[in-house]
Amino acid sequence: MNVDNKKTNFPEIIPTGFSSLDKALEGGIRRGSLTVIGARPGMGKTSLLRQISNNIGKQKQAENGWVVFADDFGNVSGPVKTFFSYRMLRKLKKSGGTVFITVKLPRKLEKRKDKRPVRGDFKKGPFGLFGAERQADNVIALYREAYYDPTDKTDPQNGELILLKKNGAVLTEPQTIKMRFDIKRDSACREWSEKKETV
């Protein structure tokens, strides 16, 4: 595969299609970056990845260069995992390729009182010694209170996108984006949406 796209004039920023996330990322995802989305199973990683993929797909394909999506990357193996080796990621990024992956975070985080993911939960990732958190330009964790406490009286559709790292910089204070996760539809159609601010 030829990934030498350095001479083409691609935009430096690719919007995700979620205005609140794009605002937090100062416009969107930087071209040539690696974005890791992590959470426990059932939190909505695949849904978010699919929606971002669809949103980017609605933009002009030729203007975005290589955009690659890999779901549940920690569980892939063989040729697929070889393709997403550290060396290939560097080639993709150098040529302007943009990569999104989702990873399943360790169960140990559920033993904490506050089960929101933190940077340490990403340390051991699909890249062996080079953990997901270390390599990524953007690290986004997902959290939904209703996932752990179905009896919680707050809106069960409330969810959070927690930005732990953005544009290559580690955030000393995680940036939380309030969202909604539609859990009333068929499981194959669950979706994240912007949470409207109440006045």
C-alpha positions in Angstrom: 0.0 0.0 0.0 1.4 3.4 -1.0 0.8 5.9 1.8 3.0 8.7 0.4 0.6 11.6 0.3 2.9 14.3 1.5 2.5 16.4 -1.6 -1.3 16.6 -1.5 -3.1 19.5 0.1 -5.2 17.9 2.8 -6.8 20.0 5.6 -4.9 19.9 8.8 -8.1 19.4 10.9 -10.8 16.8 10.4 -14.1 17.5 12.3 -15.6 14.5 14.1 -19.1 15.7 13.6 -19.7 16.3 17.3 -19.5 20.0 17.9 -18.7 19.7 21.6 -15.9 17.2 21.0 -14.6 19.3 18.1 -14.6 22.4 20.3 -12.6 20.6 23.0 -10.2 19.4 20.3 -9.8 22.9 19.0 -11.6 22.3 15.8 -11.4 18.5 15.4 -8.8 15.7 14.9 -5.4 16.7 13.5 -4.5 15.1 10.3 -1.8 12.4 10.8 -2.9 11.7 14.4 -3.8 8.6 16.4 -6.9 8.7 18.4 -7.6 6.0 21.0 -11.1 5.5 22.4 -11.2 3.3 25.4 -13.8 2.0 27.8 -15.2 -1.2 29.4 -17.4 -3.4 27.2 -20.9 -2.1 26.6 -20.0 1.6 27.2 -20.5 2.6 23.5 -17.0 2.5 22.0 -18.2 0.9 18.7 -21.1 3.2 18.4 -18.9 6.3 18.8 -16.4 5.0 16.3 -19.1 4.2 13.8 -20.7 7.6 14.2 -17.3 9.4 13.8 -16.6 7.3 10.7 -20.0 8.1 9.2 -19.5 11.8 9.9 -16.1 11.9 8.3 -17.4 9.9 5.4 -19.9 12.6 4.7 -17.1 15.0 4.2 -15.2 15.1 0.8 -13.2 11.8 0.9 -10.3 13.3 -1.2 -9.8 16.1 1.3 -9.0 13.9 4.3 -6.2 11.6 3.1 -6.0 8.2 4.7 -8.5 7.8 7.5 -8.4 4.3 9.1 -10.8 2.9 11.7 -10.1 -0.2 13.8 -12.7 -1.4 16.4 -11.7 -3.5 19.5 -8.1 -3.3 18.4 -6.7 -5.1 21.5 -8.4 -8.3 20.3 -7.2 -8.4 16.7 -4.2 -10.6 15.7 -2.4 -11.9 12.7 -2.1 -9.8 9.5 -4.5 -7.1 10.7 -2.4 -6.5 13.9 0.8 -6.6 11.8 -0.7 -3.9 9.5 -1.3 -1.7 12.6 2.3 -2.2 13.9 4.1 0.8 15.4 6.1 1.1 12.1 3.0 1.2 10.0 1.4 3.8 12.3 4.5 6.0 11.9 4.3 5.7 8.1 0.6 6.5 8.1 1.0 9.5 10.3 4.1 10.8 8.4 2.1 10.6 5.2 -0.9 12.4 6.7 -2.9 9.3 7.5 -5.3 9.5 10.4 -6.0 6.5 12.7 -8.9 5.9 15.1 -8.9 2.7 17.3 -11.0 1.5 20.2 -9.6 -0.5 23.0 -11.2 -2.5 25.9 -9.9 -1.2 29.2 -9.0 -3.6 32.1 -11.6 -4.8 34.5 -9.6 -3.6 37.5 -11.0 -0.1 37.1 -14.4 -1.4 38.2 -12.9 -2.0 41.6 -12.5 1.7 42.2 -15.2 3.8 43.8 -15.0 6.2 40.9 -15.0 4.0 37.9 -14.3 6.7 35.4 -11.3 5.7 33.3 -7.9 7.4 33.9 -4.7 7.6 32.0 -3.2 4.6 33.8 -6.0 2.4 32.5 -4.6 2.9 29.0 -0.9 2.2 29.9 -1.0 -1.4 28.8 -2.5 -1.5 25.3 -2.4 -3.2 22.0 1.1 -2.0 21.1 2.9 -4.0 23.7 5.7 -1.9 25.3 4.3 1.1 23.5 1.0 1.4 25.3 -2.0 3.1 23.7 -1.8 6.1 26.0 1.9 6.7 25.1 1.5 6.5 21.4 -1.8 8.3 21.0 -2.2 12.0 20.1 -5.8 11.9 21.5 -7.1 9.7 24.3 -10.9 9.6 24.8 -12.5 7.5 27.6 -16.2 6.7 27.8 -18.3 6.5 31.0 -21.9 6.0 31.8 -23.1 5.9 35.4 -26.2 3.8 34.5 -23.9 1.1 33.3 -22.8 0.4 36.8 -26.0 1.4 38.7 -29.2 0.7 36.8 -31.2 2.0 39.8 -29.6 5.4 39.7 -32.3 8.0 39.5 -30.5 10.3 37.1 -31.2 10.0 33.4 -29.9 6.6 32.3 -29.0 8.1 28.9 -26.4 10.5 30.5 -22.9 9.7 29.3 -19.4 11.3 29.3 -16.6 11.6 26.9 -13.5 12.1 29.0 -10.6 13.7 27.1 -7.3 12.6 28.8 -4.9 13.6 26.1 -5.4 15.9 23.1 -3.1 17.0 20.2 -0.2 15.2 21.8 -0.5 16.9 25.2 -1.4 15.1 28.4 -4.2 16.9 30.3 -3.4 17.3 34.0 -7.1 17.9 34.5 -9.3 15.6 32.3 -11.8 17.5 30.2 -15.3 16.0 30.4 -17.9 16.4 27.7 -21.5 15.7 28.7 -23.3 13.6 26.1 -26.3 11.3 25.8 -26.3 7.7 24.8 -29.6 6.4 23.3 -30.2 3.0 24.9 -33.8 2.7 23.9 -33.1 1.5 20.4 -32.0 -1.9 19.2 -28.5 -2.6 20.3 -27.1 -2.4 16.8 -28.4 1.2 16.5 -27.4 2.8 19.7 -26.0 6.3 19.3 -24.2 9.1 21.0 -25.7 12.6 20.7 -24.9 16.1 21.9 -26.5 16.9 25.2 -28.5 20.1 25.0 -27.8 22.7 27.6 -30.8 23.7 29.8 -31.3 27.3 30.5 
